[in-house]
Amino acid sequence: MNFGRGPSVVLNVGGTRYSFSREVLKDFPLRRVSRLHGCLSEQDVLEVCDDYDRERNEYFFDRHSEAFGFIMLYVRHGHLRFVPHMCELSFYNEMIYWGLEGSHLDYCCQRRLDDRMSETCTYYSAEEPPGELGEGKGRRQPGAEGGKWLERMRRTFEEPTSSVAAQVLATVSILFVIVSMVVLCASTLPEWRAPENRSVEEQSRYTAESVREPSGIIEAICIGWFTAECIVRFIVSKNKCEFVRRPLNIIDLLAITPYYISVLMTVFTGENSQLQRAGVTLRVLRMMRIFWVIKLARHFIGLQTLGLTLKRCYREMVMLLVFICVAMAIFSALSQLLENGLDLGTKNKDYASIPAACWWVIISMTTVGYGDMCPITVPGRILGGICVVSGIVLLALPITFIYHSFVQCYHELKFRSARYSRSLSAEFLN
């Protein structure tokens, strides 16, 4: 800690005093309290707390003392629960102030918070990151301007709602994605394809004639935009290794790479038969452009919520798949036995094997029912009814956990979007 004197500091929260050593504040679990360790002046301290007593080295916070007591229990024991007889939204507001999120709550309290937010449609915006508070006020460090510029560029490319420039960039990127998808879909129409005298392998090449065609020009422009965007985002990223490991960046790479692979194969193979033999491979690579649709997840909270929910609920998803696989093994074996295995005078050829019966089980459990195969014996129909009812029950059991996680993820992303919307509004006012 670079400000104040004495071996310890005192936090006064709503009249309740807590004493800590200086070293404890450095890695304190509460973000607002840990920021006191890096304060250089009294002005920096007053940006974190409400008042400061230099003589006693005491920091005053005009917050709910009982709520902070429960938050301190989380710091000591790792369990965070709501204060009895206190509004869940008020307690959550205290959590945001001290730097905690809804994921730090115990599961039972998370469900209470999700239900309360769903009922009241209330959204809290998280506080600004510590590095953004007090920028340019009383302290300038070497390289601060360059770091600030890189941070602004990073937010422009990563957060579509962080500024006007970010919104314009996101809109242009969305337009390129839509145009590329329209061209990809239209290229499969018979009227759009090349003349019939060109073979399928010739249509897969990136020759000089194909590049000069309207579809080739549009595709090259879109690829150029996506490539430039990916390169700039990689340059301004803080952690290059983390950037490469992100799922959306991997999808960008999978969508861009096939174009350059196809161009290089055309350049190195020319008109010989090697490229013709690789025609199917090139068509598969070109069709991988469909991954560009997932790029829209950068700009829409709904797709981000879906991805975050799948990431957090992988255990529930695995449990759901286990339920389905166990039910498929049981019902497919029984249906094959009842429809084809027993000598009942009528054999159903659709259930000639257990793998074939698995298809009927999965479409029955999910209540799709294509009708391409169905039981014809009375025992088989009874088993089919049990299979449908069992599918409804088994699929409904893990859905509750996934639903609550989806609501929580949506609120968290909504909070972050609201935080950047504040900075966007300030930019408009300025």
C-alpha positions as CSV (number, residue, x, y, z in Angstrom):
1,M,0.0,0.0,0.0
2,N,1.5,3.3,-1.1
3,F,-0.7,5.7,1.0
4,G,-1.2,6.0,4.7
5,R,0.9,5.0,7.7
6,G,0.8,2.2,10.2
7,P,1.1,-1.6,10.0
8,S,-2.7,-2.1,9.7
9,V,-5.7,-0.4,8.2
10,V,-9.3,-0.1,9.5
11,L,-12.4,-0.5,7.4
12,N,-15.5,1.2,8.8
13,V,-18.6,-0.1,7.0
14,G,-21.8,1.5,8.3
15,G,-20.3,1.9,11.8
16,T,-18.8,-1.6,12.0
17,R,-15.0,-1.6,12.1
18,Y,-12.7,-4.3,10.6
19,S,-8.9,-4.3,11.0
20,F,-6.6,-5.8,8.5
21,S,-2.9,-5.8,7.8
22,R,-1.5,-4.1,4.7
23,E,-0.4,-7.3,3.0
24,V,-3.9,-8.8,3.3
25,L,-5.4,-6.0,1.3
26,K,-3.1,-6.7,-1.7
27,D,-4.9,-10.0,-2.5
28,F,-8.2,-9.3,-0.8
29,P,-11.1,-11.2,-2.4
30,L,-13.3,-8.1,-2.6
31,R,-12.1,-6.0,-5.6
32,R,-13.1,-2.6,-4.1
33,V,-11.1,-3.3,-0.9
34,S,-8.0,-4.7,-2.8
35,R,-7.9,-1.4,-4.8
36,L,-6.9,0.4,-1.6
37,H,-3.5,-1.3,-1.8
38,G,-2.6,0.6,-5.0
39,C,-3.8,4.1,-4.0
40,L,-1.1,6.7,-4.4
41,S,-2.8,9.8,-2.9
42,E,-5.8,10.8,-0.8
43,Q,-7.7,11.6,-4.0
44,D,-7.3,8.0,-5.2
45,V,-8.5,6.8,-1.8
46,L,-11.6,8.9,-2.0
47,E,-12.5,7.4,-5.4
48,V,-12.7,4.0,-3.6
49,C,-14.3,4.9,-0.3
50,D,-16.5,7.6,1.1
51,D,-14.1,9.2,3.6
52,Y,-10.7,8.7,5.1
53,D,-9.1,9.5,8.5
54,R,-5.4,9.9,8.1
55,E,-4.5,9.9,11.8
56,R,-6.2,6.6,12.5
57,N,-5.7,5.2,9.0
58,E,-9.4,4.4,8.8
59,Y,-11.5,4.1,5.7
60,F,-15.2,4.8,5.8
61,F,-17.8,3.2,3.6
62,D,-21.4,4.3,3.8
63,R,-22.9,0.9,3.1
64,H,-25.1,-1.7,4.7
65,S,-23.1,-3.1,7.7
66,E,-25.1,-6.3,8.1
67,A,-24.8,-7.1,4.4
68,F,-21.0,-6.6,4.5
69,G,-20.9,-8.9,7.5
70,F,-22.4,-11.7,5.4
71,I,-19.9,-10.8,2.6
72,M,-17.1,-11.1,5.1
73,L,-18.3,-14.6,6.0
74,Y,-17.9,-15.5,2.3
75,V,-14.3,-14.1,2.5
76,R,-13.5,-16.3,5.4
77,H,-15.5,-19.5,4.7
78,G,-16.3,-19.4,1.0
79,H,-20.1,-19.5,1.3
80,L,-22.2,-16.5,0.4
81,R,-25.9,-16.4,1.3
82,F,-28.6,-13.7,1.5
83,V,-29.1,-11.7,4.7
84,P,-32.4,-12.8,6.3
85,H,-35.2,-10.3,6.0
86,M,-33.3,-8.3,3.4
87,C,-34.4,-7.7,-0.2
88,E,-32.4,-10.0,-2.6
89,L,-32.0,-7.1,-5.0
90,S,-30.6,-4.8,-2.3
91,F,-28.1,-7.4,-1.2
92,Y,-27.1,-8.0,-4.8
93,N,-26.5,-4.3,-5.1
94,E,-24.2,-4.5,-2.2
95,M,-22.4,-7.5,-3.8
96,I,-21.8,-5.5,-7.0
97,Y,-20.5,-2.6,-5.0
98,W,-17.8,-4.7,-3.3
99,G,-16.9,-6.5,-6.6
100,L,-18.8,-9.8,-6.4
101,E,-21.2,-11.4,-8.9
102,G,-24.2,-13.6,-8.8
103,S,-22.1,-16.7,-9.5
104,H,-20.5,-16.3,-6.0
105,L,-23.8,-17.0,-4.3
106,D,-24.7,-20.5,-3.2
107,Y,-26.9,-22.3,-5.6
108,C,-30.1,-21.9,-3.6
109,C,-29.6,-18.1,-3.4
110,Q,-28.8,-18.0,-7.1
111,R,-32.2,-19.4,-7.8
112,R,-33.9,-16.9,-5.5
113,L,-32.1,-14.1,-7.2
114,D,-33.0,-15.3,-10.7
115,D,-36.6,-15.6,-9.8
116,R,-36.7,-12.2,-8.2
117,M,-35.0,-10.6,-11.2
118,S,-37.4,-12.4,-13.6
119,E,-40.4,-11.1,-11.7
120,T,-39.2,-7.5,-11.4
121,C,-37.2,-7.2,-14.7
122,T,-34.5,-5.4,-12.8
123,Y,-31.0,-5.1,-14.1
124,Y,-28.0,-3.8,-12.2
125,S,-24.9,-2.6,-14.0
126,A,-21.6,-3.7,-12.7
127,E,-19.0,-1.0,-11.7
128,E,-16.3,0.0,-14.1
129,P,-13.1,-1.9,-14.0
130,P,-10.5,-0.6,-11.6
131,G,-8.1,0.4,-14.4
132,E,-10.7,2.8,-15.8
133,L,-11.3,4.8,-12.6
134,G,-9.3,8.0,-12.2
135,E,-7.5,7.7,-15.6
136,G,-5.5,10.8,-16.3
137,K,-6.3,12.4,-12.9
138,G,-3.2,13.3,-10.9
139,R,-1.0,10.4,-12.2
140,R,0.6,9.7,-15.5
141,Q,2.9,6.7,-15.9
142,P,5.3,6.0,-18.8
143,G,3.4,4.3,-21.6
144,A,0.0,5.1,-20.2
145,E,-1.1,6.8,-23.3
146,G,-0.1,3.9,-25.5
147,G,-1.8,1.4,-23.1
148,K,-4.9,3.5,-23.1
149,W,-5.0,3.6,-26.9
150,L,-4.6,-0.2,-27.1
151,E,-7.3,-0.7,-24.5
152,R,-9.6,1.5,-26.4
153,M,-8.9,-0.4,-29.6
154,R,-9.4,-3.7,-27.9
155,R,-12.8,-2.6,-26.5
156,T,-13.8,-1.3,-29.9
157,F,-13.3,-4.7,-31.5
158,E,-14.4,-6.9,-28.6
159,E,-17.3,-4.9,-27.1
160,P,-19.8,-3.7,-29.8
161,T,-21.6,-1.4,-27.3
162,S,-18.6,0.2,-25.8
163,S,-18.5,3.3,-28.2
164,V,-20.0,4.7,-31.3
165,A,-17.0,3.4,-33.3
166,A,-17.5,-0.1,-31.9
167,Q,-21.2,0.0,-33.0
168,V,-20.3,1.1,-36.5
169,L,-17.6,-1.6,-36.7
170,A,-20.0,-4.2,-35.5
171,T,-22.7,-3.1,-38.0
172,V,-20.2,-3.4,-40.9
173,S,-19.1,-6.8,-39.7
174,I,-22.7,-8.0,-39.5
175,L,-23.4,-6.8,-43.0
176,F,-20.3,-8.7,-44.3
177,V,-21.5,-11.9,-42.6
178,I,-25.0,-11.5,-44.0
179,V,-23.7,-10.8,-47.5
180,S,-21.3,-13.8,-47.4
181,M,-24.1,-16.1,-46.3
182,V,-26.5,-14.8,-49.0
183,V,-23.8,-15.4,-51.6
184,L,-23.0,-18.9,-50.2
185,C,-26.7,-19.9,-50.3
186,A,-27.3,-18.4,-53.7
187,S,-24.3,-20.2,-55.2
188,T,-26.1,-23.5,-54.7
189,L,-29.1,-22.4,-56.8
190,P,-29.2,-24.0,-60.4
191,E,-29.5,-20.5,-61.9
192,W,-26.4,-19.3,-60.1
193,R,-24.1,-22.2,-61.0
194,A,-21.6,-22.1,-63.8
195,P,-22.5,-23.3,-67.3
196,E,-23.1,-27.1,-67.6
197,N,-20.0,-27.5,-69.8
198,R,-17.8,-26.8,-66.8
199,S,-17.2,-29.9,-64.7
200,V,-17.8,-30.0,-60.9
201,E,-14.1,-30.1,-60.3
202,E,-13.6,-27.0,-62.5
203,Q,-16.3,-25.1,-60.5
204,S,-14.3,-25.8,-57.3
205,R,-11.2,-24.0,-58.5
206,Y,-10.2,-20.5,-57.7
207,T,-8.9,-19.6,-61.1
208,A,-8.5,-16.1,-62.5
209,E,-11.8,-16.4,-64.3
210,S,-13.7,-17.4,-61.2
211,V,-12.2,-14.7,-59.1
212,R,-13.3,-12.1,-61.7
213,E,-16.9,-13.4,-61.4
214,P,-19.3,-11.4,-59.1
215,S,-19.5,-14.2,-56.5
216,G,-15.7,-14.5,-56.5
217,I,-15.2,-10.8,-56.0
218,I,-17.7,-10.6,-53.2
219,E,-16.2,-13.6,-51.5
220,A,-12.7,-12.1,-51.8
221,I,-13.8,-8.8,-50.3
222,C,-15.6,-10.6,-47.4
223,I,-12.5,-12.8,-46.7
224,G,-10.3,-9.7,-46.8
225,W,-12.5,-7.9,-44.2
226,F,-12.6,-10.9,-41.9
227,T,-8.9,-11.5,-42.2
228,A,-8.0,-7.8,-41.4
229,E,-10.4,-7.8,-38.5
230,C,-8.9,-11.0,-37.0
231,I,-5.4,-9.7,-37.4
232,V,-6.2,-6.4,-35.7
233,R,-7.9,-8.1,-32.9
234,F,-4.9,-10.4,-32.4
235,I,-2.5,-7.4,-32.3
236,V,-4.5,-5.4,-29.8
237,S,-5.3,-8.4,-27.5
238,K,-3.7,-8.5,-24.1
239,N,-3.0,-12.2,-23.9
240,K,-2.1,-13.7,-27.3
241,C,-2.3,-17.3,-26.1
242,E,-5.7,-16.7,-24.5
243,F,-6.9,-15.1,-27.8
244,V,-6.0,-18.2,-29.8
245,R,-7.8,-20.5,-27.3
246,R,-11.1,-18.6,-27.4
247,P,-13.9,-20.6,-29.2
248,L,-15.1,-17.6,-31.3
249,N,-11.6,-17.0,-32.5
250,I,-11.1,-20.6,-33.4
251,I,-14.3,-20.4,-35.4
252,D,-13.0,-17.3,-37.2
253,L,-9.9,-19.3,-38.1
254,L,-11.9,-22.2,-39.4
255,A,-14.0,-19.9,-41.5
256,I,-11.1,-18.0,-43.1
257,T,-8.5,-20.7,-43.6
258,P,-10.3,-22.8,-46.3
259,Y,-10.3,-19.9,-48.7
260,Y,-6.5,-19.5,-48.5
261,I,-6.0,-23.3,-48.6
262,S,-8.0,-23.5,-51.8
263,V,-6.2,-20.6,-53.4
264,L,-2.8,-22.1,-52.5
265,M,-3.8,-25.5,-53.9
266,T,-4.9,-23.8,-57.1
267,V,-1.6,-21.9,-57.4
268,F,0.6,-24.9,-56.7
269,T,-1.3,-27.6,-58.7
270,G,-2.4,-25.4,-61.6
271,E,-4.5,-27.3,-64.2
272,N,-3.2,-30.8,-63.6
273,S,-5.4,-33.7,-62.3
274,Q,-4.3,-33.4,-58.7
275,L,-6.7,-30.5,-58.2
276,Q,-9.5,-32.3,-59.9
277,R,-9.0,-35.2,-57.5
278,A,-9.2,-32.7,-54.7
279,G,-12.5,-31.3,-55.9
280,V,-14.6,-32.8,-53.2
281,T,-12.2,-31.6,-50.5
282,L,-12.3,-28.1,-51.9
283,R,-16.1,-28.1,-51.9
284,V,-16.1,-29.2,-48.3
285,L,-13.6,-26.4,-47.4
286,R,-15.7,-23.8,-49.1
287,M,-18.8,-25.0,-47.3
288,M,-17.1,-24.4,-44.0
289,R,-17.9,-20.7,-44.6
290,I,-21.2,-21.5,-42.9
291,F,-19.2,-21.0,-39.6
292,W,-19.4,-17.3,-40.3
293,V,-22.9,-17.3,-38.9
294,I,-21.5,-18.0,-35.5
295,K,-19.5,-14.8,-35.7
296,L,-22.9,-13.1,-35.0
297,A,-22.5,-14.2,-31.4
298,R,-20.1,-11.3,-30.9
299,H,-22.9,-8.9,-31.4
300,F,-26.0,-10.6,-30.0
301,I,-26.5,-11.3,-26.3
302,G,-28.9,-14.2,-27.1
303,L,-26.2,-16.2,-28.9
304,Q,-23.6,-15.3,-26.2
305,T,-26.1,-16.5,-23.5
306,L,-26.5,-19.8,-25.4
307,G,-22.8,-20.4,-25.6
308,L,-22.1,-19.4,-22.0
309,T,-25.0,-21.7,-20.8
310,L,-23.6,-24.7,-22.7
311,K,-20.2,-24.0,-21.2
312,R,-21.4,-23.9,-17.6
313,C,-24.0,-26.7,-18.0
314,Y,-21.7,-29.3,-19.6
315,R,-22.3,-31.6,-16.6
316,E,-26.1,-31.4,-17.1
317,M,-25.7,-31.9,-20.8
318,V,-23.6,-35.0,-20.2
319,M,-26.2,-36.2,-17.8
320,L,-28.9,-35.7,-20.4
321,L,-26.9,-37.6,-23.0
322,V,-26.4,-40.4,-20.5
323,F,-30.1,-40.6,-19.8
324,I,-30.8,-40.8,-23.6
325,C,-28.2,-43.4,-24.3
326,V,-29.4,-45.7,-21.4
327,A,-33.0,-45.4,-22.6
328,M,-31.9,-46.0,-26.2
329,A,-30.1,-49.2,-25.2
330,I,-33.0,-50.5,-23.3
331,F,-35.9,-49.6,-25.6
332,S,-34.1,-50.5,-28.8
333,A,-33.2,-54.0,-27.6
334,L,-36.8,-54.6,-26.4
335,S,-38.4,-53.2,-29.6
336,Q,-36.1,-55.3,-31.8
337,L,-37.1,-58.3,-29.8
338,L,-40.8,-57.7,-29.8
339,E,-41.0,-56.6,-33.5
340,N,-38.6,-59.0,-35.1
341,G,-36.9,-61.3,-32.7
342,L,-39.9,-63.3,-31.5
343,D,-41.8,-65.7,-33.8
344,L,-45.2,-64.0,-33.6
345,G,-46.2,-64.6,-37.2
346,T,-45.4,-61.0,-38.2
347,K,-41.9,-59.7,-38.5
348,N,-41.2,-55.9,-38.9
349,K,-38.2,-55.5,-41.2
350,D,-37.7,-52.0,-40.0
351,Y,-36.5,-53.4,-36.6
352,A,-34.2,-56.0,-38.1
353,S,-31.3,-54.9,-35.8
354,I,-30.8,-53.0,-32.6
355,P,-28.9,-50.1,-34.3
356,A,-31.9,-49.7,-36.7
357,A,-34.3,-49.6,-33.7
358,C,-32.2,-46.9,-32.0
359,W,-33.4,-44.4,-34.7
360,W,-37.0,-45.1,-33.8
361,V,-36.2,-44.8,-30.1
362,I,-34.6,-41.4,-30.4
363,I,-37.3,-39.8,-32.6
364,S,-39.9,-41.3,-30.2
365,M,-38.3,-40.0,-27.0
366,T,-37.9,-36.5,-28.4
367,T,-41.6,-36.7,-29.6
368,V,-40.6,-36.0,-33.2
369,G,-42.2,-39.0,-34.7
370,Y,-41.3,-39.0,-38.4
371,G,-43.5,-42.0,-39.0
372,D,-40.9,-43.7,-41.3
373,M,-40.9,-46.7,-39.0
374,C,-43.4,-47.7,-36.3
375,P,-44.3,-50.9,-34.4
376,I,-47.0,-53.1,-35.8
377,T,-47.5,-55.6,-32.9
378,V,-49.5,-54.9,-29.8
379,P,-46.6,-55.4,-27.4
380,G,-44.4,-53.1,-29.6
381,R,-47.0,-50.3,-29.5
382,I,-47.3,-50.6,-25.8
383,L,-43.5,-50.3,-25.5
384,G,-43.7,-47.3,-27.9
385,G,-46.1,-45.5,-25.6
386,I,-43.8,-46.2,-22.6
387,C,-40.9,-45.0,-24.6
388,V,-42.6,-41.7,-25.4
389,V,-43.6,-41.0,-21.8
390,S,-40.2,-42.0,-20.5
391,G,-38.6,-39.6,-23.0
392,I,-40.7,-36.7,-21.8
393,V,-39.7,-37.4,-18.2
394,L,-36.0,-38.0,-18.8
395,L,-35.6,-34.9,-20.9
396,A,-37.5,-32.7,-18.4
397,L,-35.3,-33.6,-15.4
398,P,-32.1,-31.8,-16.4
399,I,-33.9,-29.0,-18.2
400,T,-34.6,-27.2,-14.9
401,F,-30.9,-26.8,-14.1
402,I,-30.1,-25.6,-17.6
403,Y,-33.0,-23.1,-17.5
404,H,-31.8,-21.5,-14.3
405,S,-28.2,-21.3,-15.6
406,F,-29.5,-19.7,-18.8
407,V,-31.4,-17.0,-16.8
408,Q,-28.3,-16.3,-14.8
409,C,-26.0,-16.1,-17.8
410,Y,-28.5,-13.8,-19.5
411,H,-28.5,-11.4,-16.5
412,E,-24.7,-11.4,-16.3
413,L,-24.3,-10.5,-20.0
414,K,-27.1,-7.9,-19.7
415,F,-25.2,-6.3,-16.8
416,R,-22.0,-6.1,-18.8
417,S,-23.9,-4.6,-21.8
418,A,-25.5,-2.0,-19.5
419,R,-22.1,-1.0,-18.2
420,Y,-20.8,-0.3,-21.7
421,S,-24.0,1.4,-22.6
422,R,-23.2,3.9,-19.9
423,S,-19.9,4.7,-21.5
424,L,-21.6,5.0,-24.9
425,S,-24.2,7.5,-23.5
426,A,-21.4,9.5,-22.0
427,E,-19.7,9.6,-25.3
428,F,-22.8,10.9,-27.0
429,L,-23.2,13.6,-24.3
430,N,-19.6,14.7,-24.7
